[in-house]
Amino acid sequence: MSLETIQKKIDEVKTVFESSLNNLKANIDVHAVDEMRIQFLGKKGHFSSLMSSLKDVSGEQKPEAGKLINDLRQHVTKHIEDFKKDAKLAEINQKVQHEKIDITLDTPSLNGSLHPVSLLKNKCLEIFRQMGFVVGEGPEVDFDFYNFSALNIPADHPARDMQDTFYVENTVDDEHWYLRTHTSNVQIHTMLNEPPPLRIIAPGRTYRVDNDPTHTPMFHQIEGFVVDEGISFAHLKGTIEYWIKALFGDKAKTRFRPSFFPFVEPGAELDMSCVICSGKDTSCRVCKGTGWLEIGGCGMIHPNIFTTVNYNTDHYSGFAFGFGLDRMAMLYYGLDDLRLLFDGIQSYLSQFPIYIAKDRTC
Amino acid sequence: MLVLRSWLQEYVDIQKLSDADISETLTGLGLEVEGVEQSTPTKGDVVTCLIESVEQHPDADKLFVCQVNIGKDEPIQIVTNSKSAKTGVCTAVALHGSYIGCHELKIKKGKMRGVVSQGMFCSDLQIGRGSDDSDIVIFTDAPKPGMHTVEHFHLKDSVFELSITPNRGDCLSYIGLAREIVAKKKLVLKSPKISLDHLETYQAAFEADNQVADLCPRFSLSVVKGIKVGETPIWMKNRLEKSGVRSINSAVDVTNYVLLERGQPIHAYDRSKLSGSKLTVRQAKQDEQIQTLDGEDRKLLDGQLVIANADKPVALAGVMGGSSTQVDDQTIEVVIEAACFDPVSIRKASKHFALHSDSSHRFERGVDLENVMESNKRVVQLLAQVATENNDPLPSVCGHPIDHYPVKAKQIKIAVRPSFVSSVLGIPFLRQESVENDLARLGINTLDKADDRLLVEVPSWRNDLNIEVDIVEEFGRMFGLNSIPSKFLATKSGSNFENPLVKFTENLRSQFASSGFHEVFSYSFIGEAALQKLVNEKSVLLNYLKVKNPISDDTNILQPTLMVNMITKFLANKNLSQSNFKLFEVARCFLKPIEIGLAYWDAYQDSNTLFTSKATSESRPLERLSIAGIVDATEMAHWQSKQKHDFYSLKSDISKVLSSLGIHTSVSIEGVTDTEWLHPGKSALIKAAGTVIGYIGELHPATCASFDIKGQAPLVFELDVQRIFGSAGRVATKNRVSGFPPSRRDLGFLLEKAVPCGDVEKVLTGYKQRKNLKSWRLFDIYEGDNIPEDKKSMTFELVFQSSDKTLKDKEVDREFDFIISALKNELAVEFR
């Protein structure tokens, strides 16, 4: 067989292939592709007969004829493979067309939540830990010494009227047991146990005989104190301003005004610019039009306390502050009813996100 | 404390300061202004007017009908009885709808004997300008008709509400406050001149006997004769009432006026009602009684401070006078007492009788010893001014007032270092003079100066200044705390570490929240009755702590367990139609310091490591940190499936949370006896590392009934946080994941119903030849048809896998057979 003859046969196969290719293009189908594969590449297919014709080709023309057949075979194989892939994809696409779910349906998501006061407390702790504070704790039922007298609040002093105290029945001896009226007892417990320098932040439950729309008999305070060499009122201001800005945003302003707390001297009350009206609304319900919100007390730790805990007042000075966490949480989340914080209704409590846009509040 | 602007003006010229300036100044000094209220003597249309014509009333001889120009097009008609109402007179008229404050009079138009009157002419007092109330006011300077008197005569006043901290007793008076404004604003104090020279003196045989000079360091008496007690002049009454003091009569009002002006409590006795001619300061004797001015009969405690006459106490010293000697309309001669009493004694008496008076309030905070006698004289001076009739002779005063003042007040002297002032406040170096000058304005004068040292003298009224740092605060108040620069803390020095339990607890809370639990906060106190619904009479929790002064019976004990609050919160949610919820709380629980030998509650025993305390000898109540939860197990149909929390889902929640924190738990059914509020067949103790850390279970039907829980019983748990923390393990050996194929075998058998699954698992874990059993999964439990009544069928899938080779069937079969025989031997299971 001459090269021409085999060439002709090859061309015939090619023509057949091209035409079935066109047919297939019109209707890609996995089965059609498979049939085509068998028709060309199968045992009895076109290429098998081409290969058997090859043995009739003369010796020196065999390589060339073989190459021609092989080229076409590769061409055909590639096309069939491609078609196979397309056909599979077409089949999948066809299938997913009919697979639709109702994406507006929901599985009930039983999300939990942290209490807003917990969230705010965590935020505060994060800020203070950045400044090198560590959390301190103290008992909630305590003695006169830790809650009052060591804090420079002597018995029979009108300063005791500032905090209406719950008494707990002592079944052991004659000492009075109190529910702590502030977290300041942590100062005494810590200082009696650890030498300076100290940086302590102490959130906790506190108790006072008070029960009206803006006071609950149990509430949360956060106490902070620093004892070190060279601590001044300027450090107190820097620390508190950092905290308030970190919490309420850059625009939050603070104001310190002299006040009296027996365990600090000089003592001050801290006001923060109103987070609701920024001092622009003279009829603001939250700040009563003053533009300022009372946040808590602070000052330089009274030397009498250092004397009580045996700290050297020539070397060390310190500052302390105590703020109401519930009120801060209310300001942070813009709440107007303190009692809801203690009602424990899940659908109310689950509304508080960890992060809120600060600029909205300041 | 209420402060009237116009009264304050008497002692310091504040005309140039607005109300806001005054508020800011006082607040900036630490004298917090909580509010300012505008006050006007009249409200509505009280205007100047010109009388254009006057006619006799047709039906009344004493009435006149006037046509009055009030600056409008038409005149109005006013009927008056004043003879001063003449044509051309300028006066003031109150129109329909206006209000005259001093007489609490609402003006309405009406007819007087048949003639229409559209308002009322006013007196000088009524418009609030002066004190004359005898006739209508006549303006000689002829103001334009129709101007509001309040604006025209500047009659607006303001009342400041101040909150004075307990250290500043000296500011509980007008003069005290004026002193502060004077210091800050660099103004001049205008003290009233006190002189009695214009009064005649007489010899009154009256004495004082101070038997307790240590409790009454100064005691002064004046005696005044010839007073006429009656209505207090309007100007004084007005000042007192706007300052929150009720007017009684002219003599009593004078004493209160001086109290507010100078901060010195005063008491006046009717001389004629005193038996004998001596007042004694002494301590009460047993069984003595007194009726105080408020009409209460009070039994005196042994030792209480009283003022007594010959036979009985006549005043509760410094707190309240007695009614037997009170001054009234008939009083002609009075004894005026100004004294200084021991703050603690006064406080104790005031507390004992629950009697808080303006006097006791000031004595508790300490009064100025040097001000006592001056104040006494001031009372006499004012009595002569206001407690007399116009044409009567002035009263006369006893020529020898008594002033028992044996030990002069100690002058407090304090050495102040300007360098200390700047280092405490954190401000740059201060010049000695600037410190000296600022302090001098507060009356703190420098006696002596040296290098970096001022020796200052504290004024007699400042009992709150005792040490150097007190003076620093005074300088700070003058300097202004807001002028102090802010500084950051330096990098931390030293090392105190945080108790890791703190962070652990934070994580614990977050993990429960992530597992679908809502955190709630409850009061730490609960009702005794509620606890008794929870526990039985043998419970160790009955050793709870009582609150001695609870706000209600619902909060009269400290919680020994969180469970009562959990149930309360559960019910609160149910009542608001919440369902399918999971709640938790982390809080302290409290118990008396007793020995506890029970599996869970003895967690109390290692409780007080929560906070470090060196004083181990103190007997403290036990406090432990607990976490508890409650889960609503109501079934809720849902499009996908039915949603329901149950014992197993709660158990799995807990074990997931704890294992994420490195704690591996197991449950055991032994000894769930001290949690009687749990269903005995559906509850368990939770153990970690061999220690009981808490309990889990369904609430007992009886407990549900006593708390009135209807429907499905909730599931609960309570864990001791420190115990959980204590059982955190080390990181387990990290096994690589085997790449060799696992072999699976199903294991089905019959077993006594009562045998718990845990026993089967114990065998699976513990058979001797165990080598390749990697894990198992219980995929079926069946009870019922085709199975004996006392049996249950269980089917496990066992997974065998080796970490170093592919297991042959023979190896697996051999191990599987060991398991079967172990189960047969130990649990008598039957294979079918």
Chai-1 contact restraints between the chains, C-beta under 6 A:
chainA,res_idxA,chainB,res_idxB,connection_type,confidence,min_distance_angstrom,max_distance_angstrom,comment,restraint_id
A,L110,B,G516,contact,1.0,0.0,6.0,A-B,restraint_1
A,G112,B,A513,contact,1.0,0.0,6.0,A-B,restraint_2
A,G112,B,G516,contact,1.0,0.0,6.0,A-B,restraint_3
A,G112,B,F517,contact,1.0,0.0,6.0,A-B,restraint_4
A,G112,B,H518,contact,1.0,0.0,6.0,A-B,restraint_5
A,S113,B,A513,contact,1.0,0.0,6.0,A-B,restraint_6
A,S113,B,H518,contact,1.0,0.0,6.0,A-B,restraint_7
A,L114,B,A513,contact,1.0,0.0,6.0,A-B,restraint_8
A,L114,B,E519,contact,1.0,0.0,6.0,A-B,restraint_9
A,H115,B,E519,contact,1.0,0.0,6.0,A-B,restraint_10
A,H115,B,F521,contact,1.0,0.0,6.0,A-B,restraint_11
A,S118,B,E519,contact,1.0,0.0,6.0,A-B,restraint_12
A,G132,B,K492,contact,1.0,0.0,6.0,A-B,restraint_13
A,V134,B,N496,contact,1.0,0.0,6.0,A-B,restraint_14
A,V134,B,E498,contact,1.0,0.0,6.0,A-B,restraint_15
A,V135,B,E498,contact,1.0,0.0,6.0,A-B,restraint_16
A,V135,B,V502,contact,1.0,0.0,6.0,A-B,restraint_17
A,E137,B,L610,contact,1.0,0.0,6.0,A-B,restraint_18
A,E137,B,F611,contact,1.0,0.0,6.0,A-B,restraint_19
A,G138,B,F611,contact,1.0,0.0,6.0,A-B,restraint_20
A,P139,B,F611,contact,1.0,0.0,6.0,A-B,restraint_21
A,P139,B,E623,contact,1.0,0.0,6.0,A-B,restraint_22
A,E140,B,R588,contact,1.0,0.0,6.0,A-B,restraint_23
A,V141,B,P621,contact,1.0,0.0,6.0,A-B,restraint_24
A,D156,B,V344,contact,1.0,0.0,6.0,A-B,restraint_25
A,D156,B,R347,contact,1.0,0.0,6.0,A-B,restraint_26
A,P158,B,P166,contact,1.0,0.0,6.0,A-B,restraint_27
A,P158,B,E364,contact,1.0,0.0,6.0,A-B,restraint_28
A,P158,B,R365,contact,1.0,0.0,6.0,A-B,restraint_29
A,A159,B,P166,contact,1.0,0.0,6.0,A-B,restraint_30
A,F166,B,V547,contact,1.0,0.0,6.0,A-B,restraint_31
A,Y167,B,K548,contact,1.0,0.0,6.0,A-B,restraint_32
A,Y167,B,N549,contact,1.0,0.0,6.0,A-B,restraint_33
A,V168,B,L545,contact,1.0,0.0,6.0,A-B,restraint_34
A,V168,B,V547,contact,1.0,0.0,6.0,A-B,restraint_35
A,E169,B,K546,contact,1.0,0.0,6.0,A-B,restraint_36
A,E169,B,K548,contact,1.0,0.0,6.0,A-B,restraint_37
A,T171,B,K592,contact,1.0,0.0,6.0,A-B,restraint_38
A,V172,B,S619,contact,1.0,0.0,6.0,A-B,restraint_39
A,H189,B,F611,contact,1.0,0.0,6.0,A-B,restraint_40
A,L192,B,K614,contact,1.0,0.0,6.0,A-B,restraint_41
A,N193,B,T612,contact,1.0,0.0,6.0,A-B,restraint_42
A,N193,B,K614,contact,1.0,0.0,6.0,A-B,restraint_43
A,E194,B,N496,contact,1.0,0.0,6.0,A-B,restraint_44
A,P197,B,S493,contact,1.0,0.0,6.0,A-B,restraint_45
A,P197,B,G494,contact,1.0,0.0,6.0,A-B,restraint_46
A,N211,B,I551,contact,1.0,0.0,6.0,A-B,restraint_47
A,P217,B,I551,contact,1.0,0.0,6.0,A-B,restraint_48
A,M218,B,Y523,contact,1.0,0.0,6.0,A-B,restraint_49
A,M218,B,S524,contact,1.0,0.0,6.0,A-B,restraint_50
A,S232,B,G426,contact,1.0,0.0,6.0,A-B,restraint_51
A,F233,B,L425,contact,1.0,0.0,6.0,A-B,restraint_52
A,F233,B,G426,contact,1.0,0.0,6.0,A-B,restraint_53
A,F233,B,I484,contact,1.0,0.0,6.0,A-B,restraint_54
A,A234,B,G426,contact,1.0,0.0,6.0,A-B,restraint_55
A,A234,B,I484,contact,1.0,0.0,6.0,A-B,restraint_56
A,A234,B,P485,contact,1.0,0.0,6.0,A-B,restraint_57
A,A234,B,K487,contact,1.0,0.0,6.0,A-B,restraint_58
A,H235,B,K487,contact,1.0,0.0,6.0,A-B,restraint_59
A,H235,B,L489,contact,1.0,0.0,6.0,A-B,restraint_60
A,K237,B,S486,contact,1.0,0.0,6.0,A-B,restraint_61
A,G238,B,S486,contact,1.0,0.0,6.0,A-B,restraint_62
A,G238,B,K487,contact,1.0,0.0,6.0,A-B,restraint_63
A,G238,B,F488,contact,1.0,0.0,6.0,A-B,restraint_64
A,E241,B,S486,contact,1.0,0.0,6.0,A-B,restraint_65
A,F256,B,L481,contact,1.0,0.0,6.0,A-B,restraint_66
A,F256,B,N482,contact,1.0,0.0,6.0,A-B,restraint_67
A,R257,B,T27,contact,1.0,0.0,6.0,A-B,restraint_68
A,R257,B,G28,contact,1.0,0.0,6.0,A-B,restraint_69
A,P258,B,G30,contact,1.0,0.0,6.0,A-B,restraint_70
A,P258,B,R477,contact,1.0,0.0,6.0,A-B,restraint_71
A,S259,B,G30,contact,1.0,0.0,6.0,A-B,restraint_72
A,F260,B,T165,contact,1.0,0.0,6.0,A-B,restraint_73
A,F260,B,N167,contact,1.0,0.0,6.0,A-B,restraint_74
A,E265,B,V469,contact,1.0,0.0,6.0,A-B,restraint_75
A,E265,B,E473,contact,1.0,0.0,6.0,A-B,restraint_76
A,P266,B,E473,contact,1.0,0.0,6.0,A-B,restraint_77
A,P266,B,G476,contact,1.0,0.0,6.0,A-B,restraint_78
A,A268,B,L481,contact,1.0,0.0,6.0,A-B,restraint_79
A,M300,B,V424,contact,1.0,0.0,6.0,A-B,restraint_80
A,P303,B,V469,contact,1.0,0.0,6.0,A-B,restraint_81
A,F342,B,F521,contact,1.0,0.0,6.0,A-B,restraint_82
A,G344,B,V520,contact,1.0,0.0,6.0,A-B,restraint_83
A,G344,B,K569,contact,1.0,0.0,6.0,A-B,restraint_84
A,G344,B,A572,contact,1.0,0.0,6.0,A-B,restraint_85
A,I345,B,N573,contact,1.0,0.0,6.0,A-B,restraint_86
A,I345,B,L576,contact,1.0,0.0,6.0,A-B,restraint_87
A,Q346,B,H518,contact,1.0,0.0,6.0,A-B,restraint_88
A,Q346,B,N573,contact,1.0,0.0,6.0,A-B,restraint_89
A,Q346,B,Q578,contact,1.0,0.0,6.0,A-B,restraint_90
A,Q346,B,F581,contact,1.0,0.0,6.0,A-B,restraint_91
A,L349,B,H518,contact,1.0,0.0,6.0,A-B,restraint_92
A,S350,B,H518,contact,1.0,0.0,6.0,A-B,restraint_93
